[in-house]
Amino acid sequence: MECKKETNSKFCNCTYSCSKHGVCCDCLAYHRRSGEVPACYFPNDIEKDYNRSIDNFIKIVTERGTSYLK
Ligand code: SF4
């Protein structure tokens, strides 16, 4: 399977300097190991704080719903 890094990077909202931009499989596995979810699970104003915890994700979804994910 061909890596879609270039295409994926166009939709990546992560502002952290990281080699995993657009390599979603590595990005997800990295954050999952840490009990977190990737930047794209958060709205831009929250993503920039770099709190990728599942607790923070639940808090944001509870407050804002899931429409920002579309
Ligand atoms: S969400 Fe995490 S792993 Fe993915 S590109 Fe950003 S900092 Fe890297």
Backbone and ligand atoms as CSV (ligand in chain L), in Angstrom:
chain,resi,resn,atom,element,x,y,z
A,1,MET,N,N,0.836,-1.191,0.000
A,1,MET,CA,C,0.000,0.000,0.000
A,1,MET,C,C,0.875,1.248,0.000
A,2,GLU,N,N,0.476,2.174,-0.806
A,2,GLU,CA,C,1.229,3.429,-0.932
A,2,GLU,C,C,0.933,4.349,0.261
A,3,CYS,N,N,1.952,4.970,0.814
A,3,CYS,CA,C,1.754,5.914,1.911
A,3,CYS,C,C,1.140,7.207,1.371
A,4,LYS,N,N,0.141,7.706,2.076
A,4,LYS,CA,C,-0.570,8.917,1.646
A,4,LYS,C,C,-0.121,10.147,2.438
A,5,LYS,N,N,1.133,10.162,2.853
A,5,LYS,CA,C,1.631,11.250,3.701
A,5,LYS,C,C,1.356,12.629,3.112
A,6,GLU,N,N,1.613,12.786,1.822
A,6,GLU,CA,C,1.453,14.107,1.201
A,6,GLU,C,C,-0.013,14.555,1.243
A,7,THR,N,N,-0.916,13.657,0.893
A,7,THR,CA,C,-2.351,13.980,0.912
A,7,THR,C,C,-2.824,14.214,2.336
A,8,ASN,N,N,-2.435,13.319,3.251
A,8,ASN,CA,C,-2.870,13.439,4.644
A,8,ASN,C,C,-2.389,14.736,5.273
A,9,SER,N,N,-1.186,15.179,4.912
A,9,SER,CA,C,-0.613,16.384,5.510
A,9,SER,C,C,-1.464,17.616,5.232
A,10,LYS,N,N,-2.196,17.600,4.125
A,10,LYS,CA,C,-3.044,18.744,3.782
A,10,LYS,C,C,-4.191,18.908,4.782
A,11,PHE,N,N,-4.554,17.812,5.454
A,11,PHE,CA,C,-5.681,17.849,6.391
A,11,PHE,C,C,-5.212,17.780,7.845
A,12,CYS,N,N,-3.924,17.755,8.068
A,12,CYS,CA,C,-3.373,17.659,9.423
A,12,CYS,C,C,-3.376,19.040,10.076
A,13,ASN,N,N,-4.056,19.162,11.228
A,13,ASN,CA,C,-4.109,20.463,11.906
A,13,ASN,C,C,-3.072,20.578,13.023
A,14,CYS,N,N,-2.178,19.612,13.126
A,14,CYS,CA,C,-1.200,19.607,14.213
A,14,CYS,C,C,-0.175,20.726,14.028
A,15,THR,N,N,0.019,21.533,15.078
A,15,THR,CA,C,0.974,22.641,15.015
A,15,THR,C,C,2.300,22.300,15.689
A,16,TYR,N,N,2.399,21.080,16.229
A,16,TYR,CA,C,3.643,20.657,16.876
A,16,TYR,C,C,4.652,20.225,15.818
A,17,SER,N,N,5.904,20.580,16.001
A,17,SER,CA,C,6.946,20.176,15.072
A,17,SER,C,C,7.238,18.686,15.274
A,18,CYS,N,N,6.877,17.862,14.283
A,18,CYS,CA,C,6.914,16.413,14.468
A,18,CYS,C,C,7.091,15.715,13.127
A,19,SER,N,N,7.874,14.658,13.102
A,19,SER,CA,C,8.129,13.916,11.864
A,19,SER,C,C,6.940,13.056,11.431
A,20,LYS,N,N,5.933,12.928,12.271
A,20,LYS,CA,C,4.789,12.060,11.954
A,20,LYS,C,C,3.673,12.791,11.215
A,21,HIS,N,N,3.832,14.055,10.907
A,21,HIS,CA,C,2.799,14.782,10.163
A,21,HIS,C,C,2.443,14.016,8.891
A,22,GLY,N,N,1.174,13.670,8.745
A,22,GLY,CA,C,0.699,12.982,7.543
A,22,GLY,C,C,0.906,11.472,7.570
A,23,VAL,N,N,1.670,10.983,8.517
A,23,VAL,CA,C,1.848,9.524,8.655
A,23,VAL,C,C,0.886,9.081,9.758
A,24,CYS,N,N,-0.379,9.031,9.399
A,24,CYS,CA,C,-1.457,8.861,10.384
A,24,CYS,C,C,-1.335,7.559,11.168
A,25,CYS,N,N,-0.861,6.489,10.540
A,25,CYS,CA,C,-0.739,5.206,11.252
A,25,CYS,C,C,0.267,5.340,12.403
A,26,ASP,N,N,1.394,5.982,12.148
A,26,ASP,CA,C,2.388,6.174,13.207
A,26,ASP,C,C,1.897,7.164,14.255
A,27,CYS,N,N,1.239,8.200,13.792
A,27,CYS,CA,C,0.707,9.236,14.685
A,27,CYS,C,C,-0.302,8.624,15.665
A,28,LEU,N,N,-1.243,7.881,15.151
A,28,LEU,CA,C,-2.272,7.267,15.993
A,28,LEU,C,C,-1.654,6.276,16.972
A,29,ALA,N,N,-0.749,5.439,16.497
A,29,ALA,CA,C,-0.116,4.436,17.370
A,29,ALA,C,C,0.674,5.117,18.489
A,30,TYR,N,N,1.370,6.199,18.146
A,30,TYR,CA,C,2.157,6.939,19.144
A,30,TYR,C,C,1.260,7.486,20.256
A,31,HIS,N,N,0.188,8.139,19.854
A,31,HIS,CA,C,-0.686,8.744,20.865
A,31,HIS,C,C,-1.489,7.684,21.626
A,32,ARG,N,N,-1.861,6.617,20.957
A,32,ARG,CA,C,-2.613,5.553,21.626
A,32,ARG,C,C,-1.783,4.949,22.760
A,33,ARG,N,N,-0.507,4.732,22.493
A,33,ARG,CA,C,0.391,4.194,23.533
A,33,ARG,C,C,0.454,5.103,24.747
A,34,SER,N,N,0.242,6.389,24.528
A,34,SER,CA,C,0.331,7.388,25.600
A,34,SER,C,C,-1.030,7.710,26.216
A,35,GLY,N,N,-2.070,6.961,25.832
A,35,GLY,CA,C,-3.414,7.240,26.344
A,35,GLY,C,C,-3.969,8.530,25.778
A,36,GLU,N,N,-3.622,8.817,24.557
A,36,GLU,CA,C,-4.024,10.077,23.922
A,36,GLU,C,C,-4.655,9.812,22.550
A,37,VAL,N,N,-5.138,10.867,21.933
A,37,VAL,CA,C,-5.594,10.823,20.543
A,37,VAL,C,C,-4.838,11.907,19.780
A,38,PRO,N,N,-4.732,11.776,18.450
A,38,PRO,CA,C,-3.984,12.749,17.650
A,38,PRO,C,C,-4.620,14.147,17.630
A,39,ALA,N,N,-3.857,15.098,17.166
A,39,ALA,CA,C,-4.281,16.509,17.095
A,39,ALA,C,C,-5.593,16.687,16.348
A,40,CYS,N,N,-5.821,15.889,15.314
A,40,CYS,CA,C,-7.005,16.071,14.464
A,40,CYS,C,C,-8.306,15.737,15.186
A,41,TYR,N,N,-8.226,15.219,16.400
A,41,TYR,CA,C,-9.429,14.975,17.196
A,41,TYR,C,C,-9.856,16.224,17.964
A,42,PHE,N,N,-9.065,17.297,17.853
A,42,PHE,CA,C,-9.340,18.519,18.618
A,42,PHE,C,C,-9.572,19.704,17.688
A,43,PRO,N,N,-10.398,20.660,18.122
A,43,PRO,CA,C,-10.514,21.905,17.365
A,43,PRO,C,C,-9.172,22.652,17.400
A,44,ASN,N,N,-8.939,23.506,16.435
A,44,ASN,CA,C,-7.637,24.182,16.325
A,44,ASN,C,C,-7.257,24.964,17.583
A,45,ASP,N,N,-8.227,25.625,18.209
A,45,ASP,CA,C,-7.898,26.436,19.383
A,45,ASP,C,C,-7.509,25.585,20.586
A,46,ILE,N,N,-7.926,24.334,20.615
A,46,ILE,CA,C,-7.564,23.417,21.705
A,46,ILE,C,C,-6.294,22.649,21.344
A,47,GLU,N,N,-6.169,22.255,20.093
A,47,GLU,CA,C,-4.993,21.491,19.633
A,47,GLU,C,C,-3.698,22.192,19.985
A,48,LYS,N,N,-3.686,23.508,19.871
A,48,LYS,CA,C,-2.439,24.264,20.055
A,48,LYS,C,C,-1.915,24.222,21.490
A,49,ASP,N,N,-2.745,23.752,22.436
A,49,ASP,CA,C,-2.288,23.598,23.822
A,49,ASP,C,C,-1.570,22.264,24.041
A,50,TYR,N,N,-1.639,21.372,23.043
A,50,TYR,CA,C,-0.934,20.074,23.040
A,50,TYR,C,C,-1.400,19.120,24.128
A,51,ASN,N,N,-2.564,19.360,24.721
A,51,ASN,CA,C,-3.131,18.383,25.649
A,51,ASN,C,C,-3.962,17.408,24.819
A,52,ARG,N,N,-3.374,16.250,24.477
A,52,ARG,CA,C,-4.011,15.275,23.613
A,52,ARG,C,C,-4.642,14.116,24.401
A,53,SER,N,N,-4.830,14.308,25.696
A,53,SER,CA,C,-5.360,13.225,26.532
A,53,SER,C,C,-6.793,12.875,26.138
A,54,ILE,N,N,-7.152,11.619,26.393
A,54,ILE,CA,C,-8.525,11.166,26.129
A,54,ILE,C,C,-9.492,11.935,27.026
A,55,ASP,N,N,-9.080,12.225,28.254
A,55,ASP,CA,C,-9.944,13.010,29.151
A,55,ASP,C,C,-10.236,14.383,28.551
A,56,ASN,N,N,-9.225,15.003,27.969
A,56,ASN,CA,C,-9.431,16.319,27.352
A,56,ASN,C,C,-10.340,16.205,26.128
A,57,PHE,N,N,-10.161,15.127,25.358
A,57,PHE,CA,C,-11.028,14.903,24.195
A,57,PHE,C,C,-12.490,14.765,24.638
A,58,ILE,N,N,-12.735,13.968,25.674
A,58,ILE,CA,C,-14.104,13.792,26.175
A,58,ILE,C,C,-14.667,15.117,26.668
A,59,LYS,N,N,-13.842,15.888,27.350
A,59,LYS,CA,C,-14.278,17.202,27.856
A,59,LYS,C,C,-14.706,18.111,26.706
A,60,ILE,N,N,-13.913,18.159,25.659
A,60,ILE,CA,C,-14.207,19.044,24.529
A,60,ILE,C,C,-15.458,18.580,23.788
A,61,VAL,N,N,-15.562,17.285,23.577
A,61,VAL,CA,C,-16.747,16.760,22.872
A,61,VAL,C,C,-18.011,16.983,23.710
A,62,THR,N,N,-17.882,16.846,25.015
A,62,THR,CA,C,-19.028,17.096,25.897
A,62,THR,C,C,-19.463,18.557,25.809
A,63,GLU,N,N,-18.477,19.455,25.747
A,63,GLU,CA,C,-18.780,20.892,25.685
A,63,GLU,C,C,-19.263,21.334,24.308
A,64,ARG,N,N,-18.654,20.788,23.245
A,64,ARG,CA,C,-18.885,21.331,21.901
A,64,ARG,C,C,-19.595,20.381,20.936
A,65,GLY,N,N,-19.751,19.117,21.342
A,65,GLY,CA,C,-20.292,18.151,20.410
A,65,GLY,C,C,-19.204,17.711,19.433
A,66,THR,N,N,-19.615,17.030,18.368
A,66,THR,CA,C,-18.631,16.459,17.430
A,66,THR,C,C,-18.634,17.125,16.052
A,67,SER,N,N,-19.427,18.167,15.877
A,67,SER,CA,C,-19.531,18.763,14.533
A,67,SER,C,C,-18.195,19.328,14.043
A,68,TYR,N,N,-17.314,19.738,14.943
A,68,TYR,CA,C,-16.015,20.280,14.507
A,68,TYR,C,C,-15.131,19.204,13.853
A,69,LEU,N,N,-15.461,17.943,14.067
A,69,LEU,CA,C,-14.647,16.857,13.498
A,69,LEU,C,C,-14.912,16.632,12.003
A,70,LYS,N,N,-15.987,17.224,11.485
A,70,LYS,CA,C,-16.366,16.967,10.084
A,70,LYS,C,C,-15.645,17.884,9.122
L,1,SF4,S1,S,-0.611,14.659,16.459
L,1,SF4,FE1,FE,1.206,14.022,17.604
L,1,SF4,S2,S,2.214,12.376,16.436
L,1,SF4,FE2,FE,0.682,13.405,15.120
L,1,SF4,S3,S,1.884,14.882,13.973
L,1,SF4,FE3,FE,1.067,15.933,15.774
L,1,SF4,S4,S,2.603,15.735,17.430
L,1,SF4,FE4,FE,3.117,14.291,15.754
